[in-house]
Amino acid sequence: MVDQTRFREMAVLVEDADGLHRLTFDHSDLRRHWAPGGLLRFPIMTGGGAIRSLYLGFNRIDDLSFMRKIVAVPEPEQAGVDARWLLLMGLFAGTLSSALLYNVVIHTGRRPPFQRWYLAWVAAAFAYGMVWTNVAAYLVPTLVGPIAVRLDFILVGLMVATGNMFFFAVIEDGILPRALLRCGRLLAISGVALGFVAAADTVFPPVLTDRLLNYAIALTAVAVGLSCWIAVQRRSRVVWFYLIGWSPVIIIFLARLARNLRLMPQIDGVDMATFATLAFEALVLSLAIADRFRLVRRELDAARQRQEIDRAEAKALQAAARTDHLTGIGNRSAFEADANGMIAHGELFSLFLIDVDYLKDTNDRLGHRGGDALLKRVALSLTEITSNTPGIMIARIGGDEFALLCPGGRSEEARLVDLLATMQGQPWRFMEHDRTISLSIGSARFPEDAEELDALYHNADLALYNAKRQGRACHYHYDALQRLLRDLQVELSRDAEAGLGRCEFLLQFQPIVALQSGKVWGYEALLRWDHPHYGFIRPDRFADVLVAERIGLRIQEHVLEPGADRVARSS
């Protein structure tokens, strides 16, 4: 029985009384010469007492220092050794497979980094155990000898690196210094790289690369040990699970390191303890992951609750930002957002602007509580009459002004006009006072009357203005001619002040004559505006301008005094 190592050919020479017997093998002939426990087995039929000498020869062996065990074992005794190894590796495989499947099944969605590193470590440890002990040869008979040794170096590097990364990922955030975290990642990368380098014995010196890999393992153990000490000082909970699982493994790996560096003899118990502690570690780290998952789950639950609270608050704030606090319907912000959305989608709709008539009188007679009650009553009535008409948006956009967005064509607009007409004259009562609802309503259509919200609003507002001029409590639809007249009034309002300074306002006197006698009984003073562009304009064209510009009294003073002088002179 000999250790597995890397070579091209080997020969076994047996000298007995009958002479010298030679058995030659290359690496492809080893599929029938392996034994559990990482050994090569070569049966010799000659009895032990008859053997005079035994020789082993290798062609292109990596280094004799890797040959640490050569032993002759009677076949009955070897059967017991094989049974112990198979029992141990059965427990090892069962434990790691259970841990692997458990962590594959739980949290099948997005896994946190520490669980992914744990899965990688379990897979690497499982593969290492199966390959190193030759148990994998039951499934792949050629996976023994030099091939197994090269693969062992790669798996050791991966196992050390993934175990290192698992530790730094599972420890709570903020526990370890960033410099130590960077050092741990660097050691993990170097472990993987040195594992592949050590496996390339045909390219790199095998002894040197083996030593470098062992030194990397030792430095990793130092870094993890220092990290554990810091984590304990900073009251980490997870580190205790880690220490329980890793302390036996670290001790055993240090023993293997000492054996590899020839600081202690070859002992089978070290190899068997290695896989027993790896299985124990997998079990404990599964518990650490379960505890970490409980912490993560609590954090996720707390975060989910915070998100739900934030969403509820955001929804409430959004609703408050779109709701009129007095009436509970939409406000100007909601109106503008919905109207702009309908315009952006090219949806046909009508805009209704509704002014509550005599609200100031209500406030004067019934107080502001009475005015608020009237506004609430109007909002409620608007909601009730449009409840069976889908898509209509109602908003209060000013003190006594409401807006309605009515999607659809002219038939939908006409239907809404009829519904609004039913509100005119509706009685409402406040503190023993009976009053009626009166609404002035103006409307305009998109896109016939305007293609932008501002222009559409101004046109509907102009229609509302005309509804008030017609006596209130009625509806008026926007007319382009009214826009022309309104624009003219705006122009006249700009010219009124300048016209007063240029003495463009004057009186014309028309005599009042008795038809029977022909006697002049008096004069009718007629105000005229001698506009430089429009000529003489009668008061019915600019009276509203004088009121709007608040210069009526100034014009009165301007024209009456000269007019009185003319009357005096004529008399």
C-alpha positions in Angstrom: 0.0 0.0 0.0 1.5 3.4 -1.1 0.4 7.0 -1.2 -0.9 8.3 -4.5 1.5 10.6 -6.2 2.2 11.8 -9.7 4.3 9.7 -12.1 4.4 8.3 -15.6 5.2 4.7 -14.7 5.9 2.6 -11.6 7.3 -0.8 -11.0 7.1 -3.2 -8.1 10.0 -5.6 -7.7 9.6 -8.6 -5.4 12.6 -10.9 -4.6 11.9 -14.3 -3.0 13.4 -17.7 -3.1 12.3 -18.2 -6.7 14.0 -15.1 -7.9 13.1 -11.6 -8.9 9.5 -10.8 -9.9 8.6 -7.5 -11.6 5.2 -5.8 -11.9 5.0 -2.6 -14.1 2.2 -0.1 -14.2 1.5 3.2 -15.9 -1.1 5.7 -14.8 -3.8 4.1 -17.0 -3.4 0.7 -15.4 -4.3 1.9 -11.9 -8.1 1.6 -12.2 -7.8 -1.9 -10.5 -5.2 -0.9 -8.0 -6.8 1.7 -5.7 -8.1 1.4 -2.1 -10.2 3.7 0.1 -8.2 6.2 2.0 -6.2 7.6 -0.9 -3.9 4.7 -1.4 -2.7 2.5 -4.3 -2.9 -1.3 -3.6 -0.7 -3.9 -5.3 -1.5 -7.5 -4.3 1.6 -9.7 -3.9 0.8 -13.4 -3.8 4.1 -14.4 -2.2 3.8 -14.9 1.6 5.4 -12.2 3.7 7.9 -14.5 5.3 9.2 -15.7 1.9 9.9 -12.1 0.6 13.6 -11.2 0.8 13.3 -7.7 -0.5 10.8 -5.3 -2.0 11.5 -2.4 -4.4 9.4 0.4 -5.8 10.6 2.3 -8.9 9.0 5.4 -10.5 9.5 7.0 -13.9 9.2 10.8 -13.6 7.8 11.0 -10.1 7.1 14.6 -9.0 9.2 14.2 -5.8 9.9 11.5 -3.3 9.0 13.7 -0.5 5.3 13.3 -1.5 5.7 9.5 -0.9 4.9 9.5 2.8 3.4 6.1 3.3 4.5 2.6 2.3 3.1 -0.3 4.2 2.5 -4.0 3.7 -0.9 -5.1 5.0 -2.3 -8.7 5.2 -5.5 -8.9 3.1 -7.9 -9.7 6.0 -6.6 -6.7 7.9 -7.0 -4.5 4.8 -10.6 -5.4 4.5 -11.3 -4.0 8.0 -9.4 -0.7 7.1 -11.5 -0.4 3.9 -14.7 -0.9 5.9 -13.8 1.9 8.3 -13.0 4.2 5.4 -16.2 3.4 3.6 -18.3 3.8 6.7 -16.7 7.2 7.4 -17.1 8.4 3.8 -20.7 7.2 3.8 -21.4 9.5 6.8 -19.4 12.2 5.1 -21.2 12.0 1.8 -24.6 11.8 3.6 -24.0 14.8 5.7 -22.6 17.0 3.0 -25.3 15.9 0.5 -28.0 16.8 3.1 -26.4 20.1 3.7 -26.1 20.8 0.0 -29.7 19.8 -0.7 -31.0 21.7 2.3 -29.3 24.9 1.1 -30.4 24.4 -2.5 -34.0 24.0 -1.4 -34.3 26.8 1.1 -34.6 30.3 -0.3 -34.7 29.1 -3.9 -35.1 32.7 -5.1 -32.4 35.2 -4.9 -29.7 33.8 -2.5 -27.6 36.0 -0.3 -23.8 35.9 -1.0 -23.0 33.9 2.1 -25.3 31.1 1.1 -23.8 31.0 -2.4 -20.3 30.8 -1.0 -21.5 28.0 1.4 -22.9 26.0 -1.5 -19.6 26.4 -3.4 -17.7 25.3 -0.3 -19.9 22.2 0.3 -19.5 21.2 -3.3 -15.7 21.6 -3.3 -15.4 19.8 0.1 -17.6 16.9 -1.2 -15.6 16.6 -4.4 -12.4 16.7 -2.5 -13.4 14.0 0.0 -14.7 11.7 -2.8 -11.6 12.1 -4.9 -8.9 12.1 -2.2 -10.2 8.9 -0.6 -10.7 7.2 -4.0 -14.4 6.7 -3.3 -15.2 8.6 -6.6 -13.5 5.7 -8.4 -16.6 3.6 -7.8 -18.3 5.8 -10.3 -15.2 6.9 -12.4 -12.6 4.1 -12.2 -9.9 6.2 -13.9 -10.1 8.9 -11.2 -7.2 7.6 -9.2 -3.4 8.0 -9.1 -1.8 11.1 -10.7 -5.2 12.3 -12.1 -6.7 12.2 -8.6 -3.6 14.0 -7.1 -3.8 16.8 -9.6 -7.5 17.3 -9.0 -6.9 17.2 -5.2 -4.7 20.3 -5.5 -7.3 22.2 -7.4 -10.1 21.2 -5.0 -8.0 22.1 -1.9 -7.5 25.6 -3.3 -11.2 26.0 -4.2 -12.2 24.6 -0.8 -10.0 27.0 1.2 -11.0 29.9 -1.0 -14.8 29.3 -0.8 -14.6 28.6 2.9 -12.7 31.9 3.4 -15.2 33.9 1.3 -18.1 32.2 3.2 -16.7 33.4 6.5 -16.3 37.0 5.4 -19.8 37.0 3.8 -21.7 35.4 6.7 -20.3 37.7 9.4 -22.6 40.7 10.1 -22.0 43.8 8.1 -19.7 46.4 9.8 -18.1 43.9 12.2 -14.7 43.4 10.4 -12.4 46.2 9.2 -12.4 46.7 5.4 -8.6 46.1 5.2 -9.1 42.6 6.7 -12.0 41.9 4.3 -9.7 42.9 1.3 -6.9 40.7 2.7 -9.4 37.7 3.0 -10.5 38.2 -0.6 -6.8 38.4 -1.8 -6.0 35.1 0.1 -9.0 33.4 -1.5 -7.9 34.4 -5.0 -4.3 33.3 -4.3 -5.6 29.9 -2.9 -7.5 29.2 -6.1 -4.6 30.3 -8.3 -2.0 28.2 -6.3 -4.3 25.2 -6.4 -4.2 25.2 -10.2 -0.5 26.0 -10.2 0.3 23.1 -7.9 -1.7 20.8 -10.2 0.5 21.7 -13.2 3.5 19.6 -12.1 4.6 19.3 -15.7 5.1 23.1 -15.9 6.0 24.3 -12.4 8.3 22.7 -9.8 6.0 20.5 -7.8 7.7 20.9 -4.4 7.7 24.7 -4.6 4.1 25.0 -5.6 3.0 22.5 -2.9 4.8 24.5 -0.3 3.3 27.8 -1.6 -0.2 26.3 -1.4 0.4 25.1 2.1 1.6 28.5 3.1 -1.5 30.1 1.6 -3.6 27.8 3.6 -1.7 28.7 6.8 -2.1 32.5 6.1 -5.8 32.0 5.5 -6.1 30.2 8.8 -4.3 33.2 10.5 -6.6 35.7 8.7 -9.7 33.8 9.7 -8.5 33.4 13.3 -7.8 37.1 13.6 -11.2 37.9 12.1 -12.9 35.6 14.6 -11.2 37.3 17.5 -12.3 40.7 16.2 -15.8 39.5 15.7 -16.0 38.0 19.2 -14.8 41.4 20.6 -17.5 43.2 18.7 -20.2 40.8 19.9 -21.0 39.0 16.7 -23.6 36.2 17.1 -22.8 34.3 13.9 -19.1 33.9 14.7 -19.8 31.5 17.5 -21.5 29.0 15.1 -18.5 29.5 12.8 -16.0 28.8 15.6 -17.8 25.7 16.7 -17.7 24.3 13.2 -14.3 25.5 12.1 -12.2 25.0 15.3 -11.9 21.2 14.8 -11.2 21.7 11.1 -8.5 24.3 11.6 -6.8 22.0 14.2 -6.9 19.0 11.8 -5.7 21.1 8.9 -2.9 22.4 11.0 -2.0 18.8 11.8 -2.1 17.9 8.1 0.1 21.0 7.4 2.6 19.9 10.0 2.6 16.4 8.4 3.1 17.8 4.9 6.0 19.9 6.2 7.5 16.7 7.9 7.0 18.1 11.4 5.0 15.0 12.4 4.7 11.4 11.2 2.1 10.0 8.9 -0.9 9.0 10.9 -4.1 7.5 9.3 -6.2 9.1 12.1 -5.3 12.6 10.8 -6.7 11.8 7.4 -9.9 10.1 8.8 -10.4 13.0 11.2 -10.1 15.5 8.3 -13.3 14.2 6.7 -15.1 13.7 10.0 -14.5 17.3 10.9 -15.5 18.5 7.4 -18.8 16.7 7.8 -19.2 18.2 11.3 -18.4 21.6 9.9 -20.9 21.3 7.1 -23.6 20.5 9.7 -22.7 23.4 12.0 -22.4 25.9 9.2 -25.8 24.8 8.0 -27.1 25.8 11.5 -25.1 29.1 11.1 -26.8 29.7 7.8 -30.2 28.9 9.4 -29.5 31.4 12.2 -28.3 33.9 9.6 -31.5 33.3 7.6 -33.5 34.0 10.7 -31.7 37.3 11.1 -32.1 38.1 7.4 -35.8 37.1 7.5 -36.4 39.4 10.4 -34.5 42.2 8.6 -36.5 41.5 5.5 -39.8 41.4 7.4 -38.8 44.7 9.1 -37.8 46.2 5.7 -41.0 44.9 4.1 -43.1 46.5 6.9 -41.2 49.8 6.4 -41.8 49.6 2.7 -45.5 48.9 3.3 -45.6 51.9 5.7 -43.7 54.0 3.2 -46.0 53.0 0.4 -49.1 53.7 2.5 -47.7 57.1 3.6 -46.7 57.9 0.0 -50.2 56.8 -1.2 -51.8 59.0 1.5 -49.6 61.9 0.7 -50.3 61.5 -3.0 -54.0 61.3 -2.3 -53.8 64.4 -0.1 -51.9 66.2 -2.8 -54.7 65.4 -5.2 -57.6 66.0 -2.9 -59.5 69.1 -1.9 -59.5 69.2 1.9 -62.9 70.8 2.2 -65.0 68.8 -0.3 -63.0 65.5 -0.6 -63.0 65.7 -4.4 -60.0 66.4 -6.6 -58.1 69.6 -6.4 -56.4 71.8 -9.0 -53.3 69.5 -9.1 -55.4 66.5 -9.8 -57.4 68.4 -12.5 -54.3 69.5 -14.3 -52.7 66.1 -14.1 -55.8 64.3 -15.5 -56.4 66.9 -18.2 -52.8 66.9 -19.4 -52.9 63.1 -19.4 -56.1 63.1 -21.6 -54.5 65.6 -23.9 -51.3 63.6 -24.2 -53.3 60.5 -25.2 -55.3 62.5 -27.7 -58.6 61.7 -25.9 -61.6 63.7 -26.8 -63.2 65.5 -23.9 -65.1 68.6 -22.7 -64.0 70.9 -20.0 -66.8 72.4 -17.8 -66.0 75.3 -15.4 -68.7 75.8 -12.8 -69.0 78.9 -10.6 -71.2 78.8 -7.5 -73.3 81.9 -7.7 -73.8 84.2 -4.7 -71.2 82.5 -2.6 -70.1 85.8 -1.2 -73.7 86.6 -0.3 -74.0 83.3 1.5 -70.8 83.9 3.4 -72.1 87.4 4.4 -75.5 86.1 5.5 -74.6 82.6 6.9 -70.9 83.0 7.7 -68.1 81.0 6.3 -69.5 77.8 7.7 -72.5 78.4 5.6 -70.4 79.0 2.5 -68.4 75.8 3.2 -71.7 73.9 3.6 -72.8 75.2 0.2 -69.5 74.1 -1.5 -69.8 70.7 0.1 -73.4 70.4 -1.1 -72.4 71.3 -4.6 -69.5 68.8 -4.6 -71.9 66.1 -3.3 -74.5 66.9 -5.9 -71.9 66.8 -8.7 -70.7 63.5 -7.5 -74.2 62.1 -7.3 -75.4 63.2 -10.8 -72.2 61.8 -12.4 -72.0 58.6 -10.5 -73.5 56.6 -13.3 -71.4 58.2 -16.0 -67.9 56.6 -16.1 -64.8 58.6 -16.6 -65.9 62.0 -15.5 -63.4 63.7 -13.2 -64.6 66.4 -10.7 -62.3 68.9 -9.0 -62.6 72.1 -7.0 -60.0 74.4 -8.5 -60.7 77.7 -6.7 -62.7 79.2 -3.9 -66.1 78.9 -5.7 -65.1 77.2 -8.9 -65.4 73.6 -9.9 -64.1 71.8 -13.0 -65.4 68.7 -14.7 -63.6 66.7 -17.4 -66.1 64.8 -19.5 -64.5 62.3 -21.9 -66.3 61.5 -25.2 -68.1 63.3 -28.0 -70.8 65.9 -28.1 -73.5 63.4 -27.1 -71.7 62.8 -23.7 -71.3 66.6 -23.3 -75.0 67.2 -24.0 -75.9 64.5 -21.4 -73.8 66.2 -18.8 -75.4 69.6 -19.6 -78.8 68.0 -18.9 -77.5 66.5 -15.6 -76.1 69.8 -14.5 -79.4 71.6 -15.3 -81.1 69.3 -12.8 -79.0 70.9 -10.0 -80.2 74.5 -10.8 -82.6 75.6 -8.2 -82.1 72.6 -5.9 -82.9 73.5 -2.3 -80.4 73.2 0.5 -80.7 74.0 4.1 -78.3 75.4 6.7 -79.1 76.3 10.3 -82.8 76.7 9.6 -82.1 78.8 6.5 -83.5 77.6 3.2 -81.6 78.6 0.0 -81.3 77.3 -3.5 -78.3 76.3 -5.7 -77.4 78.5 -8.6 -74.5 77.6 -11.0 -73.0 79.5 -13.8 -71.4 77.0 -16.3 -69.0 77.5 -19.2 -67.6 74.7 -21.3 -65.1 74.2 -24.2 -64.1 71.1 -26.1 -60.7 69.5 -26.9 -59.4 69.7 -29.5 -62.0 71.7 -31.4 -61.8 74.8 -29.2 -58.2 74.5 -28.1 -55.3 72.0 -28.3 -53.5 73.1 -25.1 -54.8 73.0 -21.5 -54.2 76.7 -20.8 -56.0 77.8 -24.0 -58.8 75.4 -23.3 -59.2 76.6 -19.8 -59.3 80.3 -20.9 -61.9 79.5 -23.5 -64.1 77.7 -21.0 -63.6 80.6 -18.6 -64.7 83.0 -21.2 -67.8 80.9 -21.8 -68.4 81.0 -18.0 -68.0 84.8 -18.1 -70.7 85.0 -20.8 -73.0 82.7 -18.7 -72.8 85.1 -15.9 -73.5 88.1 -18.2 -76.6 86.2 -19.4 -78.0 86.3 -15.9 -76.3 83.3 -14.2 -77.8 79.9 -13.4 -77.2 78.8 -17.0 -74.7 77.1 -19.3 -72.8 78.7 -22.1 -70.5 76.9 -24.6 -67.5 78.6 -25.9 -68.0 80.6 -29.1 -65.0 81.7 -31.2 -66.8 85.1 -31.8 -66.9 85.7 -28.1 -63.1 85.3 -28.1 -62.8 88.0 -30.7 -65.0 90.3 -28.7 -63.0 89.5 -25.5 -59.7 90.2 -27.3 -61.2 93.5 -28.4 -62.1 94.3 -24.8 -58.6 93.4 -23.7 -57.2 95.7 -26.3 -59.6 98.5 -25.3 -58.7 98.0 -21.7 -55.0 98.7 -22.6 -56.0 101.8 -24.5 -58.4 103.3 -21.9 -55.8 104.8 -19.7 -53.9 106.3 -22.6 -57.2 107.5 -24.1 -58.0 109.4 -20.9 -54.7 111.2 -21.1 -55.2 112.1 -24.7 -58.8 113.5 -24.0 -60.4 110.9 -26.2 -63.5 110.6 -24.1 -66.1 113.3 -24.7 -69.8 114.1 -24.5 -72.3 114.5 -27.3 -75.5 116.4 -26.4 -78.8 115.4 -28.0 -81.7 117.9 -27.4 -85.0 116.8 -25.9 -87.8 118.5 -27.8 -91.5 118.7 -27.1 -93.2 117.6 -30.2 -96.3 119.8 -29.8 -94.5 123.1 -29.2 -91.1 122.4 -30.6 -89.5 123.7 -27.4 -86.2 122.3 -26.2 -86.8 121.0 -22.7 -83.3 119.6 -22.0 -80.3 117.7 -23.3 -79.3 114.1 -23.2 -75.5 113.7 -22.6 -74.1 110.8 -24.6 -70.6 109.6 -23.7 -68.4 108.7 -26.7 -64.8 107.5 -27.1 -63.0 108.9 -30.0 -60.7 106.0 -30.5 -57.8 106.6 -32.9 -58.3 103.3 -34.6 -62.0 102.3 -34.2 -63.4 105.9 -34.4 -66.4 106.8 -32.2 -67.3 104.0 -29.9 -70.5 103.9 -27.9 -70.6 103.0 -24.2 -72.1 99.6 -24.7 -68.7 98.6 -26.3 -66.4 99.9 -23.6 -68.5 100.2 -20.4 -67.1 96.9 -19.1 -63.6 98.2 -19.8 -64.2 101.3 -17.6 -65.5 99.2 -14.8 -62.6 96.7 -15.1 -60.0 99.4 -15.2 -61.7 101.4 -12.4 -61.4 104.7 -14.3 -65.1 105.4 -14.7 -65.2 108.2 -12.1 -62.1 109.8 -13.6 -63.7 109.8 -17.0 -66.9 111.3 -15.4 -64.9 114.1 -14.0 -63.1 114.5 -17.2 -66.3 115.0 -19.4 -68.9 116.4 -17.1 -67.1 119.7 -16.2 -66.6 120.7 -19.9 -70.1 119.5 -20.7 -71.6 121.6 -18.0 -69.9 124.7 -19.4 -71.2 123.9 -22.9 -74.8 123.6 -21.5 -74.4 126.9 -19.6 -73.2 128.7 -22.7 -76.0 127.2 -24.9 -78.6 128.3 -22.4 
